[in-house]
Amino acid sequence: MPDWIRDQLVNLAAYLGSVIEDPAADEAFALRHAHEDLTRILADDESDSR
C-alpha cells in the first residue's frame, strides 16, 4: 500500500474515532464525510495506477 493511502486512511480512522467518542457528534455527517473521503482516495489511487 502506498504511503499516501496509508496516511489518508490513518487520518480518516482518527476522524471517525473522534466522532465515536463525541456524544454530540453528527454521525450522519461523519459517515457522509468518510464515504466522500474513501471515494476520493480510491479514485486518486486508480488514476495513479494508469
Secondary structure in CASP SS format (residue, H / E / C, confidence):
PFRMAT SS
TARGET T0000
AUTHOR 0000-0000-0000
METHOD secondary structure of the structure
MODEL  1
M C 1.00
P C 1.00
D H 1.00
W H 1.00
I H 1.00
R H 1.00
D H 1.00
Q H 1.00
L H 1.00
V H 1.00
N H 1.00
L H 1.00
A H 1.00
A H 1.00
Y H 1.00
L H 1.00
G H 1.00
S H 1.00
V H 1.00
I H 1.00
E H 1.00
D C 1.00
P C 1.00
A C 1.00
A C 1.00
D C 1.00
E H 1.00
A H 1.00
F H 1.00
A H 1.00
L H 1.00
R H 1.00
H H 1.00
A H 1.00
H H 1.00
E H 1.00
D H 1.00
L H 1.00
T H 1.00
R H 1.00
I H 1.00
L H 1.00
A H 1.00
D H 1.00
D H 1.00
E H 1.00
S H 1.00
D H 1.00
S H 1.00
R C 1.00
END
